[in-house]
Amino acid sequence: MNTYFISGLGADKRIFSKLKLTENINIIHIDWIIPNKNESLASYADRLSKVVDLSQPFALVGVSFGGMIAVEIAKILKPATTIIISSTMLSAHLPALYRFAGKLGLLKFIPAQFLKSSNKLTQNYYFGTRSSSEKTLLSKIIKDTDPYFLKWAIGSILSWENKIKPKNTYHIHGTNDKILYSKIAQPDFVIENGTHFMVYQNAEEISGIIDKIILDNRTSC
């Protein structure tokens, strides 16, 4: 089955590099496009969805910000299944601090370049990187992230409004995620001690979950 992978905020397919999936899953990575000025997350997802081949059943997999994009695409295109990892399905599940900051419009006062200039100690703490290779990958991802895309994406998250859980949508989350945490969200699959970087750190376990979800839903299509 064609399975479209959407990376995290500003990142690329490197975050999925350790996943080992069954050969029955055809991995297709979706690249980011330039957002329009003041574009909403839902509108952006609609434009991004144009790359999906609708002539056959397909699945979506999104991590972090990409998970929210996947949810919005799923609302439009009705995939066989949608999997979000280290992400949020409903806007009400975003951390209260984020929603509060969005209502106050605080982001507009922060320069775009400043958002990616946090020190490595802070980055590694929040993302939960452990090994030197993980820290190196995170540094490269942050370095390669366009600061203006980063600011737009953060703003679109803070103003996101979604109350719909698309059909056949599954949530995989870690118990030690320090970026997207929620006391009221109820993930379908919980990774003990999983961090926001767990799609890379816990790739074997997450690969098994993705395989099972997609293959089970493929047989029911």
Biotite code that builds the C-alpha atoms (Angstrom):
import biotite.structure as struc

atoms = struc.array([
    struc.Atom([0.000, 0.000, 0.000], chain_id="A", res_id=1, res_name="MET", atom_name="CA", element="C"),
    struc.Atom([1.239, 3.496, -0.797], chain_id="A", res_id=2, res_name="ASN", atom_name="CA", element="C"),
    struc.Atom([2.067, 5.139, 2.544], chain_id="A", res_id=3, res_name="THR", atom_name="CA", element="C"),
    struc.Atom([2.850, 8.830, 2.658], chain_id="A", res_id=4, res_name="TYR", atom_name="CA", element="C"),
    struc.Atom([5.242, 9.968, 5.392], chain_id="A", res_id=5, res_name="PHE", atom_name="CA", element="C"),
    struc.Atom([5.201, 13.550, 6.672], chain_id="A", res_id=6, res_name="ILE", atom_name="CA", element="C"),
    struc.Atom([8.121, 14.656, 8.819], chain_id="A", res_id=7, res_name="SER", atom_name="CA", element="C"),
    struc.Atom([8.215, 16.951, 11.827], chain_id="A", res_id=8, res_name="GLY", atom_name="CA", element="C"),
    struc.Atom([8.414, 20.714, 11.915], chain_id="A", res_id=9, res_name="LEU", atom_name="CA", element="C"),
    struc.Atom([10.918, 21.740, 9.297], chain_id="A", res_id=10, res_name="GLY", atom_name="CA", element="C"),
    struc.Atom([12.588, 18.317, 9.328], chain_id="A", res_id=11, res_name="ALA", atom_name="CA", element="C"),
    struc.Atom([12.845, 15.863, 6.453], chain_id="A", res_id=12, res_name="ASP", atom_name="CA", element="C"),
    struc.Atom([12.831, 12.123, 5.818], chain_id="A", res_id=13, res_name="LYS", atom_name="CA", element="C"),
    struc.Atom([16.012, 11.623, 7.877], chain_id="A", res_id=14, res_name="ARG", atom_name="CA", element="C"),
    struc.Atom([13.819, 11.333, 10.980], chain_id="A", res_id=15, res_name="ILE", atom_name="CA", element="C"),
    struc.Atom([12.298, 8.138, 9.509], chain_id="A", res_id=16, res_name="PHE", atom_name="CA", element="C"),
    struc.Atom([15.622, 6.632, 8.417], chain_id="A", res_id=17, res_name="SER", atom_name="CA", element="C"),
    struc.Atom([15.697, 3.849, 11.016], chain_id="A", res_id=18, res_name="LYS", atom_name="CA", element="C"),
    struc.Atom([12.205, 2.498, 10.342], chain_id="A", res_id=19, res_name="LEU", atom_name="CA", element="C"),
    struc.Atom([12.192, -0.989, 8.812], chain_id="A", res_id=20, res_name="LYS", atom_name="CA", element="C"),
    struc.Atom([8.779, -1.753, 7.345], chain_id="A", res_id=21, res_name="LEU", atom_name="CA", element="C"),
    struc.Atom([7.350, -4.728, 5.494], chain_id="A", res_id=22, res_name="THR", atom_name="CA", element="C"),
    struc.Atom([7.859, -4.720, 1.721], chain_id="A", res_id=23, res_name="GLU", atom_name="CA", element="C"),
    struc.Atom([4.085, -4.490, 1.305], chain_id="A", res_id=24, res_name="ASN", atom_name="CA", element="C"),
    struc.Atom([4.304, -0.857, 2.429], chain_id="A", res_id=25, res_name="ILE", atom_name="CA", element="C"),
    struc.Atom([5.476, 1.499, -0.301], chain_id="A", res_id=26, res_name="ASN", atom_name="CA", element="C"),
    struc.Atom([7.104, 4.449, 1.482], chain_id="A", res_id=27, res_name="ILE", atom_name="CA", element="C"),
    struc.Atom([6.581, 7.855, -0.150], chain_id="A", res_id=28, res_name="ILE", atom_name="CA", element="C"),
    struc.Atom([8.001, 10.943, 1.563], chain_id="A", res_id=29, res_name="HIS", atom_name="CA", element="C"),
    struc.Atom([6.092, 14.213, 1.213], chain_id="A", res_id=30, res_name="ILE", atom_name="CA", element="C"),
    struc.Atom([8.303, 17.289, 0.918], chain_id="A", res_id=31, res_name="ASP", atom_name="CA", element="C"),
    struc.Atom([7.329, 20.595, 2.492], chain_id="A", res_id=32, res_name="TRP", atom_name="CA", element="C"),
    struc.Atom([6.094, 23.405, 0.271], chain_id="A", res_id=33, res_name="ILE", atom_name="CA", element="C"),
    struc.Atom([6.349, 27.143, 0.915], chain_id="A", res_id=34, res_name="ILE", atom_name="CA", element="C"),
    struc.Atom([3.446, 28.363, 3.056], chain_id="A", res_id=35, res_name="PRO", atom_name="CA", element="C"),
    struc.Atom([1.394, 31.327, 1.936], chain_id="A", res_id=36, res_name="ASN", atom_name="CA", element="C"),
    struc.Atom([1.355, 34.418, 4.123], chain_id="A", res_id=37, res_name="LYS", atom_name="CA", element="C"),
    struc.Atom([-0.911, 33.916, 7.155], chain_id="A", res_id=38, res_name="ASN", atom_name="CA", element="C"),
    struc.Atom([-1.942, 30.493, 5.833], chain_id="A", res_id=39, res_name="GLU", atom_name="CA", element="C"),
    struc.Atom([-3.736, 28.200, 8.273], chain_id="A", res_id=40, res_name="SER", atom_name="CA", element="C"),
    struc.Atom([-2.544, 24.686, 9.036], chain_id="A", res_id=41, res_name="LEU", atom_name="CA", element="C"),
    struc.Atom([-5.707, 23.265, 7.416], chain_id="A", res_id=42, res_name="ALA", atom_name="CA", element="C"),
    struc.Atom([-5.234, 25.293, 4.224], chain_id="A", res_id=43, res_name="SER", atom_name="CA", element="C"),
    struc.Atom([-1.584, 24.292, 3.985], chain_id="A", res_id=44, res_name="TYR", atom_name="CA", element="C"),
    struc.Atom([-2.482, 20.626, 4.459], chain_id="A", res_id=45, res_name="ALA", atom_name="CA", element="C"),
    struc.Atom([-5.036, 20.903, 1.654], chain_id="A", res_id=46, res_name="ASP", atom_name="CA", element="C"),
    struc.Atom([-2.378, 22.191, -0.755], chain_id="A", res_id=47, res_name="ARG", atom_name="CA", element="C"),
    struc.Atom([0.152, 19.595, 0.399], chain_id="A", res_id=48, res_name="LEU", atom_name="CA", element="C"),
    struc.Atom([-2.383, 16.806, -0.182], chain_id="A", res_id=49, res_name="SER", atom_name="CA", element="C"),
    struc.Atom([-2.316, 17.334, -3.948], chain_id="A", res_id=50, res_name="LYS", atom_name="CA", element="C"),
    struc.Atom([0.670, 14.987, -4.270], chain_id="A", res_id=51, res_name="VAL", atom_name="CA", element="C"),
    struc.Atom([-1.340, 11.985, -3.039], chain_id="A", res_id=52, res_name="VAL", atom_name="CA", element="C"),
    struc.Atom([-2.330, 9.411, -5.674], chain_id="A", res_id=53, res_name="ASP", atom_name="CA", element="C"),
    struc.Atom([-6.044, 8.830, -5.156], chain_id="A", res_id=54, res_name="LEU", atom_name="CA", element="C"),
    struc.Atom([-6.342, 6.043, -7.729], chain_id="A", res_id=55, res_name="SER", atom_name="CA", element="C"),
    struc.Atom([-5.600, 3.394, -5.080], chain_id="A", res_id=56, res_name="GLN", atom_name="CA", element="C"),
    struc.Atom([-5.923, 2.968, -1.299], chain_id="A", res_id=57, res_name="PRO", atom_name="CA", element="C"),
    struc.Atom([-3.251, 4.760, 0.705], chain_id="A", res_id=58, res_name="PHE", atom_name="CA", element="C"),
    struc.Atom([-2.150, 5.469, 4.276], chain_id="A", res_id=59, res_name="ALA", atom_name="CA", element="C"),
    struc.Atom([-0.664, 8.491, 6.022], chain_id="A", res_id=60, res_name="LEU", atom_name="CA", element="C"),
    struc.Atom([2.057, 8.587, 8.680], chain_id="A", res_id=61, res_name="VAL", atom_name="CA", element="C"),
    struc.Atom([2.986, 11.889, 10.305], chain_id="A", res_id=62, res_name="GLY", atom_name="CA", element="C"),
    struc.Atom([5.362, 12.713, 13.130], chain_id="A", res_id=63, res_name="VAL", atom_name="CA", element="C"),
    struc.Atom([4.993, 15.762, 15.412], chain_id="A", res_id=64, res_name="SER", atom_name="CA", element="C"),
    struc.Atom([3.831, 18.739, 13.280], chain_id="A", res_id=65, res_name="PHE", atom_name="CA", element="C"),
    struc.Atom([3.524, 16.289, 10.390], chain_id="A", res_id=66, res_name="GLY", atom_name="CA", element="C"),
    struc.Atom([0.980, 14.367, 12.428], chain_id="A", res_id=67, res_name="GLY", atom_name="CA", element="C"),
    struc.Atom([-1.292, 17.406, 12.628], chain_id="A", res_id=68, res_name="MET", atom_name="CA", element="C"),
    struc.Atom([-0.896, 17.892, 8.888], chain_id="A", res_id=69, res_name="ILE", atom_name="CA", element="C"),
    struc.Atom([-1.776, 14.207, 8.393], chain_id="A", res_id=70, res_name="ALA", atom_name="CA", element="C"),
    struc.Atom([-4.954, 14.640, 10.445], chain_id="A", res_id=71, res_name="VAL", atom_name="CA", element="C"),
    struc.Atom([-6.047, 17.569, 8.280], chain_id="A", res_id=72, res_name="GLU", atom_name="CA", element="C"),
    struc.Atom([-5.261, 15.673, 5.064], chain_id="A", res_id=73, res_name="ILE", atom_name="CA", element="C"),
    struc.Atom([-7.178, 12.654, 6.385], chain_id="A", res_id=74, res_name="ALA", atom_name="CA", element="C"),
    struc.Atom([-10.257, 14.833, 6.898], chain_id="A", res_id=75, res_name="LYS", atom_name="CA", element="C"),
    struc.Atom([-10.143, 15.714, 3.201], chain_id="A", res_id=76, res_name="ILE", atom_name="CA", element="C"),
    struc.Atom([-8.959, 12.554, 1.446], chain_id="A", res_id=77, res_name="LEU", atom_name="CA", element="C"),
    struc.Atom([-10.233, 9.718, 3.696], chain_id="A", res_id=78, res_name="LYS", atom_name="CA", element="C"),
    struc.Atom([-7.162, 7.391, 3.621], chain_id="A", res_id=79, res_name="PRO", atom_name="CA", element="C"),
    struc.Atom([-7.371, 3.724, 4.581], chain_id="A", res_id=80, res_name="ALA", atom_name="CA", element="C"),
    struc.Atom([-5.585, 4.630, 7.799], chain_id="A", res_id=81, res_name="THR", atom_name="CA", element="C"),
    struc.Atom([-3.700, 7.511, 9.396], chain_id="A", res_id=82, res_name="THR", atom_name="CA", element="C"),
    struc.Atom([-0.956, 7.146, 11.989], chain_id="A", res_id=83, res_name="ILE", atom_name="CA", element="C"),
    struc.Atom([0.352, 10.072, 14.023], chain_id="A", res_id=84, res_name="ILE", atom_name="CA", element="C"),
    struc.Atom([3.524, 9.740, 16.097], chain_id="A", res_id=85, res_name="ILE", atom_name="CA", element="C"),
    struc.Atom([4.639, 12.107, 18.888], chain_id="A", res_id=86, res_name="SER", atom_name="CA", element="C"),
    struc.Atom([1.835, 14.389, 17.800], chain_id="A", res_id=87, res_name="SER", atom_name="CA", element="C"),
    struc.Atom([-1.652, 15.625, 18.629], chain_id="A", res_id=88, res_name="THR", atom_name="CA", element="C"),
    struc.Atom([-4.945, 14.574, 17.087], chain_id="A", res_id=89, res_name="MET", atom_name="CA", element="C"),
    struc.Atom([-7.185, 17.300, 18.511], chain_id="A", res_id=90, res_name="LEU", atom_name="CA", element="C"),
    struc.Atom([-6.246, 20.925, 19.119], chain_id="A", res_id=91, res_name="SER", atom_name="CA", element="C"),
    struc.Atom([-7.718, 20.679, 22.627], chain_id="A", res_id=92, res_name="ALA", atom_name="CA", element="C"),
    struc.Atom([-4.933, 18.202, 23.421], chain_id="A", res_id=93, res_name="HIS", atom_name="CA", element="C"),
    struc.Atom([-2.185, 20.742, 22.782], chain_id="A", res_id=94, res_name="LEU", atom_name="CA", element="C"),
    struc.Atom([-0.405, 21.813, 25.974], chain_id="A", res_id=95, res_name="PRO", atom_name="CA", element="C"),
    struc.Atom([-2.365, 24.599, 27.679], chain_id="A", res_id=96, res_name="ALA", atom_name="CA", element="C"),
    struc.Atom([0.684, 26.877, 27.547], chain_id="A", res_id=97, res_name="LEU", atom_name="CA", element="C"),
    struc.Atom([0.747, 26.623, 23.750], chain_id="A", res_id=98, res_name="TYR", atom_name="CA", element="C"),
    struc.Atom([-2.938, 27.446, 23.403], chain_id="A", res_id=99, res_name="ARG", atom_name="CA", element="C"),
    struc.Atom([-2.544, 30.372, 25.802], chain_id="A", res_id=100, res_name="PHE", atom_name="CA", element="C"),
    struc.Atom([0.406, 31.737, 23.813], chain_id="A", res_id=101, res_name="ALA", atom_name="CA", element="C"),
    struc.Atom([-1.626, 31.394, 20.626], chain_id="A", res_id=102, res_name="GLY", atom_name="CA", element="C"),
    struc.Atom([-4.516, 33.409, 22.022], chain_id="A", res_id=103, res_name="LYS", atom_name="CA", element="C"),
    struc.Atom([-2.153, 36.175, 23.127], chain_id="A", res_id=104, res_name="LEU", atom_name="CA", element="C"),
    struc.Atom([-0.413, 36.274, 19.742], chain_id="A", res_id=105, res_name="GLY", atom_name="CA", element="C"),
    struc.Atom([3.005, 36.309, 21.389], chain_id="A", res_id=106, res_name="LEU", atom_name="CA", element="C"),
    struc.Atom([4.784, 34.665, 18.447], chain_id="A", res_id=107, res_name="LEU", atom_name="CA", element="C"),
    struc.Atom([4.568, 37.768, 16.251], chain_id="A", res_id=108, res_name="LYS", atom_name="CA", element="C"),
    struc.Atom([6.987, 39.551, 18.573], chain_id="A", res_id=109, res_name="PHE", atom_name="CA", element="C"),
    struc.Atom([9.703, 36.876, 18.252], chain_id="A", res_id=110, res_name="ILE", atom_name="CA", element="C"),
    struc.Atom([12.182, 37.122, 15.322], chain_id="A", res_id=111, res_name="PRO", atom_name="CA", element="C"),
    struc.Atom([12.176, 34.064, 13.060], chain_id="A", res_id=112, res_name="ALA", atom_name="CA", element="C"),
    struc.Atom([15.918, 33.483, 13.392], chain_id="A", res_id=113, res_name="GLN", atom_name="CA", element="C"),
    struc.Atom([15.682, 33.539, 17.195], chain_id="A", res_id=114, res_name="PHE", atom_name="CA", element="C"),
    struc.Atom([13.342, 30.513, 17.178], chain_id="A", res_id=115, res_name="LEU", atom_name="CA", element="C"),
    struc.Atom([16.075, 28.203, 15.904], chain_id="A", res_id=116, res_name="LYS", atom_name="CA", element="C"),
    struc.Atom([18.917, 29.666, 17.961], chain_id="A", res_id=117, res_name="SER", atom_name="CA", element="C"),
    struc.Atom([18.278, 27.827, 21.240], chain_id="A", res_id=118, res_name="SER", atom_name="CA", element="C"),
    struc.Atom([21.385, 26.120, 22.569], chain_id="A", res_id=119, res_name="ASN", atom_name="CA", element="C"),
    struc.Atom([22.119, 22.445, 22.045], chain_id="A", res_id=120, res_name="LYS", atom_name="CA", element="C"),
    struc.Atom([21.581, 21.611, 25.714], chain_id="A", res_id=121, res_name="LEU", atom_name="CA", element="C"),
    struc.Atom([18.006, 22.908, 25.539], chain_id="A", res_id=122, res_name="THR", atom_name="CA", element="C"),
    struc.Atom([17.341, 21.202, 22.203], chain_id="A", res_id=123, res_name="GLN", atom_name="CA", element="C"),
    struc.Atom([18.604, 17.846, 23.432], chain_id="A", res_id=124, res_name="ASN", atom_name="CA", element="C"),
    struc.Atom([16.631, 18.116, 26.681], chain_id="A", res_id=125, res_name="TYR", atom_name="CA", element="C"),
    struc.Atom([13.281, 18.785, 25.014], chain_id="A", res_id=126, res_name="TYR", atom_name="CA", element="C"),
    struc.Atom([13.744, 16.356, 22.141], chain_id="A", res_id=127, res_name="PHE", atom_name="CA", element="C"),
    struc.Atom([15.218, 13.688, 24.392], chain_id="A", res_id=128, res_name="GLY", atom_name="CA", element="C"),
    struc.Atom([18.242, 12.812, 22.273], chain_id="A", res_id=129, res_name="THR", atom_name="CA", element="C"),
    struc.Atom([20.683, 10.437, 23.974], chain_id="A", res_id=130, res_name="ARG", atom_name="CA", element="C"),
    struc.Atom([23.477, 9.171, 21.749], chain_id="A", res_id=131, res_name="SER", atom_name="CA", element="C"),
    struc.Atom([25.982, 11.283, 19.868], chain_id="A", res_id=132, res_name="SER", atom_name="CA", element="C"),
    struc.Atom([24.446, 10.206, 16.537], chain_id="A", res_id=133, res_name="SER", atom_name="CA", element="C"),
    struc.Atom([20.999, 11.363, 17.671], chain_id="A", res_id=134, res_name="GLU", atom_name="CA", element="C"),
    struc.Atom([22.367, 14.700, 18.814], chain_id="A", res_id=135, res_name="LYS", atom_name="CA", element="C"),
    struc.Atom([24.227, 15.121, 15.532], chain_id="A", res_id=136, res_name="THR", atom_name="CA", element="C"),
    struc.Atom([21.083, 14.350, 13.512], chain_id="A", res_id=137, res_name="LEU", atom_name="CA", element="C"),
    struc.Atom([19.004, 16.800, 15.559], chain_id="A", res_id=138, res_name="LEU", atom_name="CA", element="C"),
    struc.Atom([21.637, 19.511, 15.081], chain_id="A", res_id=139, res_name="SER", atom_name="CA", element="C"),
    struc.Atom([21.626, 18.960, 11.314], chain_id="A", res_id=140, res_name="LYS", atom_name="CA", element="C"),
    struc.Atom([17.841, 19.046, 11.143], chain_id="A", res_id=141, res_name="ILE", atom_name="CA", element="C"),
    struc.Atom([17.668, 22.297, 13.116], chain_id="A", res_id=142, res_name="ILE", atom_name="CA", element="C"),
    struc.Atom([20.480, 23.814, 11.041], chain_id="A", res_id=143, res_name="LYS", atom_name="CA", element="C"),
    struc.Atom([18.686, 22.941, 7.794], chain_id="A", res_id=144, res_name="ASP", atom_name="CA", element="C"),
    struc.Atom([15.316, 24.280, 8.951], chain_id="A", res_id=145, res_name="THR", atom_name="CA", element="C"),
    struc.Atom([14.222, 27.502, 7.287], chain_id="A", res_id=146, res_name="ASP", atom_name="CA", element="C"),
    struc.Atom([13.574, 29.996, 10.127], chain_id="A", res_id=147, res_name="PRO", atom_name="CA", element="C"),
    struc.Atom([10.603, 31.585, 8.375], chain_id="A", res_id=148, res_name="TYR", atom_name="CA", element="C"),
    struc.Atom([8.964, 28.207, 7.746], chain_id="A", res_id=149, res_name="PHE", atom_name="CA", element="C"),
    struc.Atom([9.643, 27.395, 11.389], chain_id="A", res_id=150, res_name="LEU", atom_name="CA", element="C"),
    struc.Atom([7.915, 30.565, 12.592], chain_id="A", res_id=151, res_name="LYS", atom_name="CA", element="C"),
    struc.Atom([4.928, 30.013, 10.289], chain_id="A", res_id=152, res_name="TRP", atom_name="CA", element="C"),
    struc.Atom([4.594, 26.382, 11.411], chain_id="A", res_id=153, res_name="ALA", atom_name="CA", element="C"),
    struc.Atom([4.731, 27.254, 15.115], chain_id="A", res_id=154, res_name="ILE", atom_name="CA", element="C"),
    struc.Atom([2.138, 29.960, 14.544], chain_id="A", res_id=155, res_name="GLY", atom_name="CA", element="C"),
    struc.Atom([-0.141, 27.574, 12.662], chain_id="A", res_id=156, res_name="SER", atom_name="CA", element="C"),
    struc.Atom([0.072, 25.084, 15.545], chain_id="A", res_id=157, res_name="ILE", atom_name="CA", element="C"),
    struc.Atom([-0.753, 27.724, 18.159], chain_id="A", res_id=158, res_name="LEU", atom_name="CA", element="C"),
    struc.Atom([-3.835, 28.829, 16.179], chain_id="A", res_id=159, res_name="SER", atom_name="CA", element="C"),
    struc.Atom([-4.913, 25.327, 15.078], chain_id="A", res_id=160, res_name="TRP", atom_name="CA", element="C"),
    struc.Atom([-8.547, 24.390, 15.659], chain_id="A", res_id=161, res_name="GLU", atom_name="CA", element="C"),
    struc.Atom([-9.588, 20.771, 15.159], chain_id="A", res_id=162, res_name="ASN", atom_name="CA", element="C"),
    struc.Atom([-12.292, 18.804, 16.960], chain_id="A", res_id=163, res_name="LYS", atom_name="CA", element="C"),
    struc.Atom([-12.537, 15.924, 14.489], chain_id="A", res_id=164, res_name="ILE", atom_name="CA", element="C"),
    struc.Atom([-10.840, 12.535, 14.805], chain_id="A", res_id=165, res_name="LYS", atom_name="CA", element="C"),
    struc.Atom([-10.755, 11.112, 11.268], chain_id="A", res_id=166, res_name="PRO", atom_name="CA", element="C"),
    struc.Atom([-11.845, 7.499, 10.846], chain_id="A", res_id=167, res_name="LYS", atom_name="CA", element="C"),
    struc.Atom([-9.103, 4.882, 11.286], chain_id="A", res_id=168, res_name="ASN", atom_name="CA", element="C"),
    struc.Atom([-6.656, 7.313, 12.860], chain_id="A", res_id=169, res_name="THR", atom_name="CA", element="C"),
    struc.Atom([-4.154, 5.919, 15.387], chain_id="A", res_id=170, res_name="TYR", atom_name="CA", element="C"),
    struc.Atom([-1.938, 7.792, 17.821], chain_id="A", res_id=171, res_name="HIS", atom_name="CA", element="C"),
    struc.Atom([1.480, 6.555, 19.001], chain_id="A", res_id=172, res_name="ILE", atom_name="CA", element="C"),
    struc.Atom([3.015, 8.586, 21.822], chain_id="A", res_id=173, res_name="HIS", atom_name="CA", element="C"),
    struc.Atom([5.858, 8.379, 24.332], chain_id="A", res_id=174, res_name="GLY", atom_name="CA", element="C"),
    struc.Atom([5.551, 8.762, 28.090], chain_id="A", res_id=175, res_name="THR", atom_name="CA", element="C"),
    struc.Atom([8.577, 11.090, 28.218], chain_id="A", res_id=176, res_name="ASN", atom_name="CA", element="C"),
    struc.Atom([7.612, 13.520, 25.449], chain_id="A", res_id=177, res_name="ASP", atom_name="CA", element="C"),
    struc.Atom([8.514, 17.017, 26.675], chain_id="A", res_id=178, res_name="LYS", atom_name="CA", element="C"),
    struc.Atom([7.264, 18.919, 23.611], chain_id="A", res_id=179, res_name="ILE", atom_name="CA", element="C"),
    struc.Atom([3.773, 17.594, 22.904], chain_id="A", res_id=180, res_name="LEU", atom_name="CA", element="C"),
    struc.Atom([2.447, 16.360, 26.228], chain_id="A", res_id=181, res_name="TYR", atom_name="CA", element="C"),
    struc.Atom([-1.162, 16.057, 27.354], chain_id="A", res_id=182, res_name="SER", atom_name="CA", element="C"),
    struc.Atom([-2.962, 14.747, 30.412], chain_id="A", res_id=183, res_name="LYS", atom_name="CA", element="C"),
    struc.Atom([-6.214, 14.193, 28.552], chain_id="A", res_id=184, res_name="ILE", atom_name="CA", element="C"),
    struc.Atom([-5.043, 12.603, 25.298], chain_id="A", res_id=185, res_name="ALA", atom_name="CA", element="C"),
    struc.Atom([-5.419, 8.828, 25.138], chain_id="A", res_id=186, res_name="GLN", atom_name="CA", element="C"),
    struc.Atom([-2.922, 7.411, 22.622], chain_id="A", res_id=187, res_name="PRO", atom_name="CA", element="C"),
    struc.Atom([-3.719, 4.061, 21.027], chain_id="A", res_id=188, res_name="ASP", atom_name="CA", element="C"),
    struc.Atom([-0.132, 2.899, 21.525], chain_id="A", res_id=189, res_name="PHE", atom_name="CA", element="C"),
    struc.Atom([2.119, 4.103, 24.350], chain_id="A", res_id=190, res_name="VAL", atom_name="CA", element="C"),
    struc.Atom([5.918, 3.815, 24.182], chain_id="A", res_id=191, res_name="ILE", atom_name="CA", element="C"),
    struc.Atom([7.344, 3.667, 27.690], chain_id="A", res_id=192, res_name="GLU", atom_name="CA", element="C"),
    struc.Atom([10.019, 6.358, 28.183], chain_id="A", res_id=193, res_name="ASN", atom_name="CA", element="C"),
    struc.Atom([9.511, 7.368, 24.558], chain_id="A", res_id=194, res_name="GLY", atom_name="CA", element="C"),
    struc.Atom([10.694, 10.916, 23.827], chain_id="A", res_id=195, res_name="THR", atom_name="CA", element="C"),
    struc.Atom([9.782, 13.349, 21.064], chain_id="A", res_id=196, res_name="HIS", atom_name="CA", element="C"),
    struc.Atom([12.625, 11.751, 19.096], chain_id="A", res_id=197, res_name="PHE", atom_name="CA", element="C"),
    struc.Atom([11.315, 8.209, 19.520], chain_id="A", res_id=198, res_name="MET", atom_name="CA", element="C"),
    struc.Atom([10.486, 7.567, 15.855], chain_id="A", res_id=199, res_name="VAL", atom_name="CA", element="C"),
    struc.Atom([14.277, 7.443, 15.475], chain_id="A", res_id=200, res_name="TYR", atom_name="CA", element="C"),
    struc.Atom([15.203, 6.036, 18.903], chain_id="A", res_id=201, res_name="GLN", atom_name="CA", element="C"),
    struc.Atom([12.494, 3.350, 19.116], chain_id="A", res_id=202, res_name="ASN", atom_name="CA", element="C"),
    struc.Atom([12.329, 2.635, 15.408], chain_id="A", res_id=203, res_name="ALA", atom_name="CA", element="C"),
    struc.Atom([12.077, -1.152, 15.744], chain_id="A", res_id=204, res_name="GLU", atom_name="CA", element="C"),
    struc.Atom([9.077, -1.057, 18.081], chain_id="A", res_id=205, res_name="GLU", atom_name="CA", element="C"),
    struc.Atom([7.348, 1.679, 16.111], chain_id="A", res_id=206, res_name="ILE", atom_name="CA", element="C"),
    struc.Atom([8.008, -0.126, 12.816], chain_id="A", res_id=207, res_name="SER", atom_name="CA", element="C"),
    struc.Atom([6.156, -3.155, 14.175], chain_id="A", res_id=208, res_name="GLY", atom_name="CA", element="C"),
    struc.Atom([3.178, -1.017, 15.202], chain_id="A", res_id=209, res_name="ILE", atom_name="CA", element="C"),
    struc.Atom([3.030, 0.724, 11.810], chain_id="A", res_id=210, res_name="ILE", atom_name="CA", element="C"),
    struc.Atom([3.212, -2.619, 9.979], chain_id="A", res_id=211, res_name="ASP", atom_name="CA", element="C"),
    struc.Atom([0.350, -4.073, 12.006], chain_id="A", res_id=212, res_name="LYS", atom_name="CA", element="C"),
    struc.Atom([-1.935, -1.036, 11.706], chain_id="A", res_id=213, res_name="ILE", atom_name="CA", element="C"),
    struc.Atom([-1.481, -0.579, 7.969], chain_id="A", res_id=214, res_name="ILE", atom_name="CA", element="C"),
    struc.Atom([-1.693, -4.263, 7.050], chain_id="A", res_id=215, res_name="LEU", atom_name="CA", element="C"),
    struc.Atom([-4.752, -4.813, 9.254], chain_id="A", res_id=216, res_name="ASP", atom_name="CA", element="C"),
    struc.Atom([-6.520, -1.854, 7.684], chain_id="A", res_id=217, res_name="ASN", atom_name="CA", element="C"),
    struc.Atom([-5.449, -2.857, 4.191], chain_id="A", res_id=218, res_name="ARG", atom_name="CA", element="C"),
    struc.Atom([-7.277, -6.173, 4.538], chain_id="A", res_id=219, res_name="THR", atom_name="CA", element="C"),
    struc.Atom([-10.405, -4.354, 5.676], chain_id="A", res_id=220, res_name="SER", atom_name="CA", element="C"),
    struc.Atom([-10.456, -1.851, 2.787], chain_id="A", res_id=221, res_name="CYS", atom_name="CA", element="C"),
])
